[in-house]
């Protein structure tokens, strides 16, 4: 493992340990502070809309709760109607709000994305906030419904298509934000088409890192394309969060995490704080093309900042969508 990766892991687990034991303010208190700070700075009575992918559990669930408390109507974009309706019932009970809405979305299917976008546009003409939160990790080699490697196809390409298909509504909304949830694993990734296209080169850990690096490269390229529109785009690492994504980790890592998660892995509330800050913080108004972790701006890989490579990824993504659309 590269020295840089070891350093980042040490920093990550140190941070997780400290935040877990409330060395700083409690995670719940910090969440409430972000919500209050946003509400004080935004007194408009205009109804605002937010979409959160993967909103029915984990970080997405807590992010959805915070956004609703901040005054957004939250569209929970998830695959399972049953689990999302259960999540909405819980959110309504916890918040006392009836501002949650379910629209089915499977990011591994272009057809599902098309149906979602069409359904959203039939009932909404603006979108003030898009949180690309959903993701899968470390799964065995499989393909999306459109024939693309699953981790890249879901984590990056599904969100790439969803975001671009919603851009007209996003640009029509004043001071809109796009938030892209990546991972610390991006530091282990590199954009190489052959690693995405060739099954023989597939490695579930490496390809997860590739998909998370592509999240950041997409965010950076989109931020440039939206310059001057009032729309900002930023990416982030949520932290080492104890969620159901751990189930697909490599076998040896699952055993280690099972022993350590109670002591080290942070809960979804703590894991949602960076997403919530990037989505709501008035001090980040106009800030775009940045990467955040631990609620602060963080260093990006040089590859993520390489404009030529980011443009190459964008073109490659468009080509795959055209080629695999049915």
Secondary structure, DSSP 8 states (H G I E B T S, - for coil): --HHHHHHHHHHHHHHHHHHTTSSS-HHHHHHHHHHHHHHH----S-EEEEEETTTSHHHHHHHHHHHHTTEEEEEEES-HHHHHHHHHHHHHHH----EEEEE--TT-HHHHHHHHHHHHHH-S--SEEEE-----S--S-B-TTSSBHHIIIIIIIHHHHHHHHHHHHHTSTT-EEEEE--GGGGG----HHHHH-GGG--HHHHHHHHHHHHHHHHHHHHHHTTTTT-EEEEEE--SB-SGGGGGS-HHHHHHHHHHTTTSSB-HHHHHHHHHHHHH-GGGTT--S-EEETTEE----TTTT-HHHHHHHHHHHHHHHHHH--
